[in-house]
Structure formats: structure tokens, C-alpha cells
Amino acid sequence: MTPTTLLWLVTGCLMLQPLSTDLYLASLPGMASDFAVSPAAVQQTLSLFVFGFGTAQLISGPLSDRYGRRPVLIAGLALYLVSGLACALAPALDWLVVARFVQAIGCCTAVVVVRAVIRDAYSPAEGARVLAKASSLLSLAPIIGPILGGYLQVAFGWRAAFVALVLAGLAVWFAAIRHMKESNRQPNLEAMRLANLAATYRDVLRTPAFWAYALPGSISYASIFVFISGTPFVLIKVLGVPTQYYGYLFAFGVCGYLGGTLICRRLLGRIGVARVLALGTTVGVLGGLGFLLLVLAGISHWTLVVAAQFVVMTAHGINFPCTQSGSLAPFPEKAGAAAGLFGCLVMYAALAAGTWVGGSHDGTLLPLASISATVGVILFASARILARYGKAT
């Protein structure tokens, strides 16, 4: 594959994750009404997706180490398509939750494989730059997705969002079949043996340099998941934003992520991965604490929520390319397993944040602001405590 072809394929696969979580956000309140359930119940479609996405990476990563990146990627995308159709046809919430769990397995397989492909093809520093480029492109998904989802919800109902996801997955699947070349030139024939798998994950978990990036990366994703899971109900139900306009507000916040990836790309060659990560975590804690202080001062308006989301998303755009590349750097021969473990930690952190937000609704902005500030402080502290290990990479 040429670098340009690889970049677009990586972008398409990575784009499925934000589309799968963001496209139907405007439909969550409508789904709660349609199924006659509480907001916390309908948020299971989001939390179970996150759980499935995180857990399956522990298997799909080593699978790509054993059988190669290409067949595992194509199989994962096929599973994504079948489960997406099941979501669109779901007759009940329980059916939808299960289908979302299966959809997450297919989606995560695509994401973890292309992360490993980047490690196969590039050095850690160059890999971070490629991921930053891909992140800049894939930021279009969470910008356009919620806007499209809002109009689909108003015009056709929540099922239309899952039809749109199937069409997106179909495009990536065809692209993978046509353009994907195998990058794992030395498959590990022992990668799927239980003893070897346990030993591989033990080695990764015992490597301080992995935690120096994996922990901040996980918490950084949790910081934006606070807004992904909380803003539909806060903006639409608490602040009265019309459903068709929700996507525009969410998209504006996501523009911060695009800006963050551009900042990351610009600074990586000048100051290095560790210092760029330090900058991003500083921006993140300032965004969370500023949000909380303004809410405590009595401000309750949609502009405050969107502004806070913009700042936190900017921080994540700076942080995430660094943490993805840095966490895999020590493992050239175990890139699939390391990518799977990184992704698992990221999604478990998001699950914890989403569950926390889902159970905290009280009709005000205070729970969302408090959780955002707390996660920002934890992110800032984790990056400083582990920084000395990251410098070794």
C-alpha cells in the first residue's frame, strides 16, 4: 500500500468508532420514549457497546498477530455489517443492546488492527504523526455524524441512524478487500495459545513505558466520553435545545478535537511526544475545572456546555495520537496485543465515565461539570506521575 492509501484505510476504520457512538446520540431521548424506558436504560446501548469494544480487543489484537492483519480486519468489518442490520431491525431494547454489543466486537477489530498496522509500518514518532493526520480526518465523523443523526431522527426515527452506520461500514469493507495488503510479515504462530497470550499481556502490563501512555490515553478518552454520554440529555432535556439542533452544538464541540490534532501534528516534530502530552493534559484540566467553577457561579446555558466540550475535546485531540503511538512503541513484535490492551483500557475508562454520568442526572448541569473536572484532574496527575517512564521510549 502507498502511504496515502494506508492513511485513508486507517482513517476509515478509525472513523467507525466515533460514528457508532455519535451518530445516534440525538436519538437517545427519542429511543427512551419509544421503548418507554428511563434514560439510564437506553444508555445501555452506549455502555454495552463500549464494554464490548473494550473486551473484544483482547482477542482481536492477538488474532491479527497470529493470522495476519488483513483477514482479521475483513472479518471484523463483516461482523460490523451484520450486527448493524440487527440493530436497525431490533423489535425491543434488549435485542438492540445485544446487537450493539456484537457490533462493538466488529468495530473494535477494525480499530485495533489498523493501530497494529501503523506500528508495523512506521517508527513510533512517525506513527504518531500518521495517527495525528488520521485523527484530523476522522474528526469529520463526530462533526458530521451528530448533525446527520439529528435530521435522521426527526425525519425517520432512530432506526435510520443504524442504516447509515451499515452503509458507512460497507464502504470501508469494500475498501479493505480491494486495497488492504498484509503488513504482519512475521505472524506469531503461538500468539493465540492461552499460556502465551497470558504471558504476552503480562509482559505488556509490566512495562512502565506502556502505562506512561496507556493510562493518560484512557483517562483522556473518558474525559470526552463524559460529554458524549451526558450532553444529549443535558442539552435536549435540561436546557431545551431542539433535537435537530443538537448535532450542530455537539459538532462545534468536536471541532476542538480537530484543532487539537492539528496542534499535535505541528508540535510533535518540535518538542516531542512527552511534552506534547504534557501540554494536552494541562488544557484538559483547565477545561474541566473552568466548567465546574462557572456552573457553581450560577451559569446554566448551552453555550457553557459547548465551550467546555470544545476545550476538553481540544485536549483529547492533542493527547490521543501521542498515547496511541507511545503505548505501542516498546512492542514491535507484540503490536496487536499491545494495541488490544490499550484499546481495552480506553473503553473501560469510557464505560466507567458513561456509567457515572448516566446515574448522576438530576436536572442540572452540576453532575456533568463535577465529573468533567474530576476526570481532568486525574488525567493531569497521571501524566505527571508517569512521565519519567514515557521518556524512555
N, C-alpha and C positions, 0 to 999 in steps of 0.2 A: 504494500500500500504506500502511496505517496503521503508525505506529511499532511497535505491538505485533505486527502480522503480520510485518513485516520482521524484528523481533528473533527471532521463533520460526523463521522460514525460515533466517535466518543461523545460528541455533543448530543446527538440524537438519543443515545442510550441514557445518558445522564438526565436528559430533559424529561424522560418518562416519570422520574420520581416526583419533581415538583408539579408536573401536570396531574399526576394521580392523586396528589393531596390538595392541590389548589383549585383545580378546575371546578370541583363541585362544592366548594366552600359556601357559595351563595345559596346552595340548595339545602344546607343543613337545617335551617329553621323550617323550610317547607317540608322536608322529609319527616321532621318531628311531628308536624301537623298531619301529614298524610298517613303515617303509621300510628298516630295517636300515642306518642311516647314522649318522654322527657328529653331535654337537650343532652343530658348525660348519656341516655340510652342510645341516641342516634350518633353520638360521638364515638361509639364503639366501632363504627365503620372506619373511623380515622385511627383510633388507638389500636385496633386489631390489625389494620394494615401496617402500622408502624412495628408492632410486635412481630408479625410475620416477616416483614422486610429485614428486621434485625437478626432474627433467629436463623433464617434460611441462609444467610451469608456464611455462616459457619460451615455449611456443607458445599454451597456453590463455589466458594473460593477454592477449596482443595480439589473439587471436581475438575476445575479448569487447570489446576496443576497436574492432575493425573491424565485427563483425556484431551487436554488442549483447550484453548480459548474459544475457537470457532464453533465446534459442535455444542458446547455448553451454552454459549451465547444464543445460538439459533433456537435451541430447545427452550431456553428461558423465555425468549420472546414469543414463541408459540404458546406456551402456557399462559402468558400475559393476555394474549388474544382470546383464548377460550374462556378464561375466567372473567374477562371484561364483558363478554356476551352474557355470561351468567349473571353478572351484576345488573346489566340493563334489563334482564327478564325477571329479576327477583320478585316473587309474589309477597314476600314478607321480610321483615327486618332481619330475622335470624338467617334467612337464606342469603341476604345481602352481606351480612357480616362475614359469613363463611366464604362467600365468593371473593370478598375483599382480601381476606387472609391469603387465599390461593393466588390472587392477582399480585399480592405483595411478593410472593415467592418468585414469580416470573420476573417482576420488575427488578428485584434486588439482584437476581442472577445477572441481568444485563449490566447493572451498575458495577457490581464487584468485578466482573470480567474485564470491562474496559479500564477500570482502575489498574488491574494487573497488567493489561496490555501496555499502558503508559509506562509502568515500571520495566516491562520487557524491552521497550523501545528507546527509553531515554534515561539519562543520568538524573539524580534527584533534583538538581537545580533546574535543568531543562524541563523535567517532568512537571515541576511546579509552575513553570511559565506556560506549558501547554494546557495544564488544567485551569490556569487563570484565563487563558484565551477561551477555552471551552465554557468556563463559568460565565464569562461575559456574554457569550452567545446564548447559553441556556437560560440566562436571566430573562430572555424574552418569554419563556414559558410561564413563569409566575407573574409576569406583567400582563400578557395577553390572556392567559388562562382564566383568571377570575372574572375579567370583563366578559369574555365569551360565555363563561358559565352563568353569569348573571342574566344575560339575554336568553340563553337556552332555558334557564329555569322559568323565566317569565313567559316565554313563547311555548315551550313544550313540556315543562316539568323536569324533575330530577333525572329521569332515565336518559334524557338526551345527552347529559354530561358523560355518561359511561359509553354511549355510542361514539362520541367524539374521541374518547380515550382509545377505543378499539381501532378507529381509523388512524390515529397517531401511531399506535403500536404496529399496525400493519405496514405503514410506510418504513419504519425502522427495520422491521423484519425483512422486507424485500431488500433494503439497502445492505443488510448484513449478509444475506445469501449471495448477493451479487458482488460485493466489494471486500468482505472480510477475508483476510489472509491470516494463517496461523502464525502467532508470534511466540508461542511457547515451544522453542526448538529443543528443549531437553525435558520432556514430560517426566514427572516423578512417578514411577510405577508403584511406589509404596505409599503415595500420598493419601489414599483412602483407607488404608489399613488402620483399624481403630487405635492400636498402640502407637503407630507412627503419627496419626492425627493428633492424639493427645500430647505426644512429645513435641510436635511442631507448635501447637498452641501454648504449651508450657514454656517453650523457648522464647516465643514472642512476648508472652506476658512477663517473663523475667528480664526482658530487655528494657532498661530505664529510658533509652532513647525513644522507644516506641511510645511509652507513656507521656514523654515530654510533649508529644504532638497529639496523640490519640485522646488524651483526657481534655485538653483545651478544645480540640476539634469537636468532641462530643458535647461539651457544655455550650460551645458556640452555637451548634445546631439546636440545642434545647432552647437557647435564648430567642431564636426566631420562631421556634415551634410554639412558644408561649403566645405569639401573635397569630400564627396560623390557626391554632385551635380556639383562641379566645375572641378574636375580632369579629367573626360572623355574628355572634350573639350580642357582643358589646355594641357594635355599630348599628346593627339592624334592630335588635330588640330593646336595648337600653337607650341609645341615642337617636333612634328613629330614622336612620338612613334608609331610603328606599332600596329594595333588593337589587334593582337594575343598576344602581349607582355604586353598590358595594365594591364591585370589581374594579372600578376606577380608583377608589380610595386605596384598596389593597395594592393595586398595581403601582400607584405612586410610591407607596412604602417600599415596594420591591425594587424600584429604581435605585434606591440606596444600595442594594446588593450589586447592581450593575456598576455603580460608581465605585464601590469597594473593590471589585475585581480589577477595574482599570487602575486604581491606585496600587493594588498589589502588583500588577504586571509592571508598572512603572518603577516601583521601588525595589523589586527583588534583585535586579542586577546592580543596584547601588549600595544597598545596606544589608542584603542577605535575608534568609528565611527567618532566623530567630528574631531579628529586630523588627521585621515587618509584622510578625505575630505579636510582639510586644505592643506595637502601635495599635493594632486591631483590637486587642483586648482592652486597651485603655479607652478607646472610643466606645466599646460596648458597655463598660461600667458607667461611663458618663451618661450614656443614653438611658440606661435603666434607672439610675439614681435621679436624673433630671425628671423623668416621667413621674416617679413617685413623689418627689418634692412638689411638683406643680399640682398633682392631684390632691395632696394634703393641703395645699394652699387654696383649694376650693374650685379649681378649674375642671370643668366637665364638658368637653366639647370634642367633636370628631376630629378637629384639626390637631388636637393634642395627641390623640391616639395615633394618627397617621404620621405625625412628626416623630414620635417616639419609635414607631416601627421603622421609619426611614433611617434613623441613626443606628439602631440595632442591626438592621439589615446591612448597612454600610460596613459595620464592624465585621459581620459574618463574611461578607464578600472579601474582606482583607484576610481574615483568619483561615478560611476553609481551604483554599488552594495550598497554603503553607502546611496545614496539618495533614491533608491527604498525602502529599508528597513526602513530608518529613517522617510520617509514621511508617511508611513502606521502605524508606531508604536503607535501613540496615538488613533488608531481607531480599536480596536479588534472586535467590533460589526458592523463596517461600512467599513470593509476592501475592499469590492468590489467597493463601491462608491469612497473611497479614492484612490484606485488603478486606477479607471477610470479617476478621475480628474487629478491625477499625469500624467497618460499617455496622456491625452488631452493636458495638458500644455507642455509636452515634444514635442509632434508632432507639436503643433502650433509654438513653438520656432524653430523647424526644418523647418517648412514651411516658416517662415519669413526669415531664413537664406538662404534657397534654392532660394526663390524669389529674394532676394538681389543679390545672386551670379548670377542667371540666367539673370538678367537685367544689369549686370556690365561688360560683356565680351567686351574687347577692343583689343584683340590680344596680350596682355602682361600678365605677372604674377602679376602685381601690384594690380589689384582689388582683386584677391584671397588672396594675402598676407595682404592687408589692412583690409579686412573683418575678416580674421582669427585673426589678432592682436586685433581688436576692440572687438570681441566676447570674447577673452581670458581675456582682461582687465575687461569686465563686469562680467564675471564668477568669477574672483578673488575678485572683490569688493563685489559682492552679498554674497559670502560665509562668508566674514569677517563681513559685516554689520549684518547678521542674525545669526551669530554663537552663540550668547548668548541664543537664543531661542532653538536652537538644543540641547544644553547641558541639557535641561530639560527632554529630552527623554532618 
